[in-house]
Amino acid sequence: MIKPGTLQKDDLIAVAAPASPFARAEFVFAVKKLRALGFKVTFRKDIFAKDRYLAGTDERRADEINSFFAESAVKAICFARGGYGTQRILPLLDIETIKANPKIVFGYSDITALHIYLYHHGIGGSFYGPTIARHLKHAPQKTIDILFGLLSSASPAGRLPVNGAKAFKKGTAEGTLIGGCLSLVTTSIGTPYELPTDDAILFLEDVGEPVYVYDRMLTHLKAAGLLRNVKGIVFGTLGLKLNKNEKTAWLKKTLDTTLGDFPGPIVTNFPTGHLDLKSLFVTLPLGVKARLRTEPLELEIVESALSF
C-alpha cells in the first residue's frame, strides 16, 4: 500500500468538488475555517460550476482531481460536499500520476467511490471523514479534533470513540477496515473498481432510504459474494425514513434475515457518516488493519494510515 505523509500546520489543502454543487456561503466559511486552523488552502475557480445535479462536467471534475494530485505542494485533498457524480469520473482519473504523488484524501458519502478506487489501486491515505462545506460550520469541536489528529499522525490511531455504538452480534475480528456509503459499495459491484472485501472489517452507512432498500442492497452484497470472506461488519447510522419504533424493529429484522448466518461480529450505530451535523463524526482511516470486539465494544486501528 502506497502511503502519503502526514498533514501539518502550514501545509496546503486542496478543495475539490467531484460530485454535486454546494452552497457557496458554507464553502467560503469552510475555507476560512481551514485557514484559521493553520492550513493553506487552494481551489480552482471553476469549482462553482454547475451541470444539472453535478458540479460541472465530468471532464472538469476529473481534471480537478488529476491536477491536485499532480501538484507536489498539495498534501491533502478534501471535498466541498458529496451528493452524486464521483463514480462518473473514475475512468478519467490519471492513475499513474496519483500513484506517483499520493495525497491524504478525506471525505464521505459519494466520495466513497474515490476511496474504493484508491484502495483498489493500492493507494492509502484515505479517510472516511467530513466534507467541509457544511461540517466545518456545524460540527462539534471534537469532530474537528479527531479528523486533524488522525491526519497529522503517522502512528496507528488506536481505539476510536464508539459513542452510541451497539453490539448486534457478539465476537471479535481482525481485518482491513474498508467500506463507506452502502449504496456506493453496492454499485461498485461488477465494475473495474469493485471493492475487494477479503479479510475485511467492512464499514457501511447510508442515509434517506426506507428499510427495504437497505435489505435489497445487503442482499445484493451477499449474493455477489462480497460478504463471504468479511471478518466483521460495522454499521454507521442508516438514517431511515421511519419513526423511531419502526426504525429499530424493522432494521433489526432486516439484519437478522440478511445477516443471520454471518459468522463474525456486527456493530450498529457507529458514530460515522450521515449524522445530524451537530453530532460527533468519528473519522475512519481506511485500508488499514483494525480489531473489532464487542465485549467491551471497541474498534481499534492497529496500522498507520500515513508515513513519516
For each residue, the residues with C-beta under 8 A, 3 or more apart:
1: 122 123 124 287
2: 99 102 122 123 124 125
3: 102 124 125 304 305 306 307
4: 75 102 103 104 124 125 306 307
5: 75 154 306 307 308
6: 104 151 152 153 154 306 307 308
7: 11 13 39 75 76 104 148 151 152
8: 11 75 152
9: 37 38 39
10: 38 39 40
11: 7 8 39 40 75 76
12: 39 40 41 42 73 74 75 76
13: 7 34 39 40 41 42 74 75 76 77 78
14: 41 42 43 68 71 74 76 77 78
15: 27 30 31 34 41 42 43 47 77 78 79 80 132
16: 43 47 61 64 65 68 77 78 79 80
17: 20 21 22 47 55 56 61 64 79 80 81
18: 55 61 62 64 65 79 85 86 89 110 111 114
19: 54 55 61 79 81 82 83 84 85 86 109 110 111
20: 17 53 54 55 81 82 83 84 85 110
21: 17 48 49 50 53 54 55 81 83
22: 17 26 27 55 80 81 83 133
23: 26 27 133 134
24: 27 28 48
25: 28 29
26: 22 23 29 30 133 134 137
27: 15 22 23 24 30 31 47 80 132 133
28: 24 25 31 32
29: 25 26 32 33 136 137
30: 15 26 27 33 34 80 132 133 135 136 137
31: 15 27 28 34 35 41 43 132
32: 28 29 35 36
33: 29 30 36 37 132 136 137
34: 13 15 30 31 37 39 41 132 136
35: 31 32 38 39 40 41
36: 32 33
37: 9 33 34 144 148
38: 9 10 35
39: 7 9 10 11 12 13 34 35
40: 10 11 12 13 35
41: 12 13 14 15 31 34 35
42: 12 13 14 15 74
43: 14 15 16 31 47
44: 47 64 67
45: 48
46: 49 56 60 64
47: 15 16 17 27 43 44 55 64 80
48: 21 24 45 55
49: 21 46 55 56 57 60
50: 21 54 55 56
51: 54 55 56 57
52:
53: 20 21 83 84 85
54: 19 20 21 50 51 57 58 61 84 85 88
55: 17 18 19 20 21 22 47 48 49 50 51 60 61 80 85
56: 17 46 49 50 51 60 61
57: 49 51 54 60 61
58: 54 61 62 85 88 89 92
59: 62 63 92
60: 46 49 55 56 57 63 64
61: 16 17 18 19 54 55 56 57 58 64 65 85 88 89
62: 18 58 59 65 66 89 92 93
63: 59 60 66 67 92
64: 16 17 18 44 46 47 60 61 67 68
65: 16 18 61 62 68 69 77 89 93 114
66: 62 63 69 70 92 93 94 97 98
67: 44 63 64 70 71
68: 14 16 64 65 71 74 77 103
69: 65 66 74 77 94 97 98 101 103
70: 66 67 94 97 101
71: 14 67 68 74 101
72: 101
73: 12
74: 12 13 14 42 68 69 71 77 103
75: 4 5 7 8 11 12 13 103 104
76: 7 11 12 13 14 103 104 105 106 151
77: 13 14 15 16 65 68 69 74 103 104 105 106
78: 13 14 15 16 105 106 107 131 132
79: 15 16 17 18 19 82 106 107 111 131 132
80: 15 16 17 22 27 30 47 55 131 132 133
81: 17 19 20 21 22 109 131 133 134
82: 19 20 79 86 107 108 109 110 111 131 181
83: 19 20 21 22 53 109 110
84: 19 20 53 54 110
85: 18 19 20 53 54 55 58 61 88 89 110
86: 18 19 82 89 90 110 111 112 113 114 184
87: 90 110 113 184 187 188
88: 54 58 61 85
89: 18 58 61 62 65 85 86 92 93
90: 86 87 93 113 114 117 193
91:
92: 58 59 62 63 66 89
93: 62 65 66 89 90 98 117
94: 66 69 70 97 98
95: 98 99 121
96: 99 100
97: 66 69 70 94 100 101
98: 66 69 93 94 95 101 102 118 121 123
99: 2 95 96 102 121 122 123
100: 96 97
101: 69 70 71 72 97 98
102: 2 3 4 98 99 123 124 125
103: 4 68 69 74 75 76 77 125
104: 4 6 7 75 76 77 125 127 151 306
105: 76 77 78 111 114 115 118 125 126 127
106: 76 77 78 79 126 127 128 129 130 147 151 283
107: 78 79 82 111 114 115 128 129 130 131
108: 82 111 112 128 129 130 131 180 181 272 273 274
109: 19 81 82 83 112 131 181 184 207 273 274
110: 18 19 20 82 83 84 85 86 87 113 181 184
111: 18 19 79 82 86 105 107 108 114 115 131 180
112: 86 108 109 115 116 128 179 180 181 184 185
113: 86 87 90 110 116 117 184 188 193
114: 18 65 86 90 105 107 111 117 118 126
115: 105 107 111 112 118 119 126 128 180 286
116: 112 113 119 120 180 184 185 188 193 194 195
117: 90 93 113 114 120 121 193
118: 98 105 114 115 121 123 124 125 126 287
119: 115 116 122 123 124 126 178 195 196 286 287
120: 116 117 192 193 194 195 196
121: 95 98 99 117 118
122: 1 2 99 119
123: 1 2 98 99 102 118 119 126
124: 1 2 3 4 102 118 119 287 288 305 306
125: 2 3 4 102 103 104 105 118 305 306
126: 105 106 114 115 118 119 123 285 286 287 305
127: 104 105 106 147 150 151 283 284 285 286 305
128: 106 107 108 112 115 179 180 203 272 273 283 284 286
129: 106 107 108 147 150 281 283 284
130: 106 107 108 135 136 139 143 147 281 283
131: 78 79 80 81 82 107 108 109 111 134 135
132: 15 27 30 31 33 34 78 79 80 135 136
133: 22 23 26 27 30 80 81 136 137
134: 23 26 81 131 137 138 277
135: 30 130 131 132 138 139 143 277 281
136: 29 30 33 34 130 132 133 139 144
137: 26 29 30 33 133 134
138: 134 135 277 278
139: 130 135 136 143 144 277 278 281
140: 143 144 278 279 280
141: 144 145
142: 145 146 161 280
143: 130 135 139 140 146 147 280 281 282 283
144: 37 136 139 140 141 147 148
145: 141 142 148 149
146: 142 143 149 150 160 161 281 282 283
147: 106 127 129 130 143 144 150 151 281 283
148: 7 37 144 145 151 152
149: 145 146 152 153
150: 127 129 146 147 153 157 283 285 305
151: 6 7 76 104 106 127 147 148 306
152: 6 7 8 148 149
153: 6 149 150 157 304 306
154: 5 6 304 306 307 308
155: 158 304
156: 288 301 302 303 304
157: 150 153 160 285 301 305
158: 155 300 301
159: 298 299 300 301
160: 146 157 282 284 299 300 301
161: 142 146 271 280 282
162: 165 267 270 271 282 297 298 299
163: 271 280 282
164: 269 271
165: 162 234 267 268 269 270 271 297 299
166: 267 268 269 297
167: 170 265 266 267 294 295 297
168: 235 252 255 266 267 268
169: 259 262 264 265 266 294
170: 167 265 294 295
171: 232 263 264 265 293 294
172: 232 265 291 292 293 294
173: 201 231 232 264 265 291 292 293
174: 201 231 289 290 291 292 302
175: 199 200 201 230 231 232 289 290 292
176: 199 200 201 287 288 289 290
177: 200 201 203 284 285 286 287 288 289 290 299 301
178: 119 195 196 197 200 201 202 203 286 287
179: 112 128 185 195 200 202 203 204 234 286
180: 108 111 112 115 116 128 184 185 203 204 205 286
181: 82 108 109 110 112 184 185 204 205 206 273
182: 185 186 204 205 206 214 217 218 238
183: 186 187 206 209 217
184: 86 87 109 110 112 113 116 180 181 187 188
185: 112 116 179 180 181 182 188 195 204 221 226
186: 182 183 189 217 220 221
187: 87 183 184 191
188: 87 113 116 184 185 191 193 194 195
189: 186 194 220 221 224 226
190: 194 224
191: 187 188 194
192: 120
193: 90 113 116 117 120 188
194: 116 120 188 189 190 191 226
195: 116 119 120 178 179 185 188 226
196: 119 120 178 200
197: 178 200 202 226 227 229 230
198: 229
199: 175 176 229 230 231
200: 175 176 177 178 179 196 197 229 230 231
201: 173 174 175 176 177 178 230 231 232 233 234 290 292 299
202: 178 179 197 227 230 232 233 234
203: 128 177 178 179 180 233 234 235 236 270 272 284 286
204: 179 180 181 182 185 233 234 235 236
205: 180 181 182 235 236 237 238 270 272 273 274
206: 181 182 183 209 214 217 238 239 273 274
207: 109 237 238 239 273 274
208: 239 241 274
209: 183 206 213 214 238 239 240 241
210: 213 214 240 241 242
211: 214 215 240 242 246 247 250 251 254
212: 215 216
213: 209 210 216 217
214: 182 206 209 210 211 217 218 238 240 251 254
215: 211 212 218 219 254 257 258
216: 212 213 219 220
217: 182 183 186 206 213 214 220 221
218: 182 214 215 221 222 254 255 258 259
219: 215 216 222 223 258
220: 186 189 216 217 223 224
221: 185 186 189 217 218 224 226 227
222: 218 219 225 226 227 258 259
223: 219 220
224: 189 190 220 221
225: 222 228
226: 185 189 194 195 197 221 222 230
227: 197 202 221 222 230 233 259 262
228: 225
229: 197 198 199 200
230: 175 197 199 200 201 202 226 227 233 262 264
231: 173 174 175 199 200 201 264 292
232: 171 172 173 175 201 202 264 265 266 267 292
233: 201 202 203 204 227 230 259 262 264 265 266 267
234: 165 179 201 202 203 204 266 267 270 292 299
235: 168 203 204 205 238 266 267 268 269 270
236: 203 204 205 269 270 271 272 273 274 275
237: 205 207 269 270 271 273 274 275
238: 182 205 206 207 209 214 235 251
239: 206 207 208 209 274
240: 209 210 211 214 246 247 250 251
241: 208 209 210
242: 210 211 246 247 250
243: 246 247
244: 247 248
245: 248 249
246: 211 240 242 243 249 250
247: 211 240 242 243 244 250 251
248: 244 245 251 252
249: 245 246 252 253
250: 211 240 242 246 247 253 254
251: 211 214 238 240 247 248 254 255 268
252: 168 248 249 255 256
253: 249 250 256 257
254: 211 214 215 218 250 251 257 258
255: 168 218 251 252 258 259 260 266 268
256: 252 253 259 260
257: 215 253 254 260
258: 215 218 219 222 254 255
259: 169 218 222 227 233 255 256 262 266
260: 255 256 257
261:
262: 169 227 230 233 259 266
263: 171
264: 169 171 173 230 231 232 233
265: 167 169 170 171 172 173 232 233 292 293 294
266: 167 168 169 232 233 234 235 255 259 262
267: 162 165 166 167 168 232 233 234 235 270 292 294 297 299
268: 165 166 168 235 251 255
269: 164 165 166 235 236 237
270: 162 165 203 205 234 235 236 237 267 282 299
271: 161 162 163 164 165 236 237 275 279 280 281 282
272: 108 128 203 205 236 275 281 282 283 284
273: 108 109 128 181 205 206 207 236 237 281
274: 108 109 205 206 207 208 236 237 239
275: 236 237 271 272 279 280 281
276: 279
277: 134 135 138 139
278: 138 139 140
279: 140 271 275 276
280: 140 142 143 161 163 271 275
281: 129 130 135 139 143 146 147 271 272 273 275
282: 143 146 160 161 162 163 270 271 272
283: 106 127 128 129 130 143 146 147 150 272
284: 127 128 129 160 177 203 272
285: 126 127 150 157 177 288 301 305
286: 115 119 126 127 128 177 178 179 180 203 305
287: 1 118 119 124 126 176 177 178 305
288: 124 156 176 177 285 301 302 303 304 305
289: 174 175 176 177 301 302 303
290: 174 175 176 177 201 299 300 301 302 303
291: 172 173 174 298 299 300 302
292: 172 173 174 175 201 231 232 234 265 267 298 299 300
293: 171 172 173 265 296 297 298
294: 167 169 170 171 172 265 267 297
295: 167 170
296: 293
297: 162 165 166 167 267 293 294
298: 159 162 291 292 293
299: 159 160 162 165 177 201 234 267 270 290 291 292
300: 158 159 160 290 291 292
301: 156 157 158 159 160 177 285 288 289 290 305
302: 156 174 288 289 290 291
303: 156 288 289 290
304: 3 153 154 155 156 288 307
305: 3 124 125 126 127 150 157 285 286 287 288 301
306: 3 4 5 6 104 124 125 151 153 154
307: 3 4 5 6 154 304
308: 5 6 154
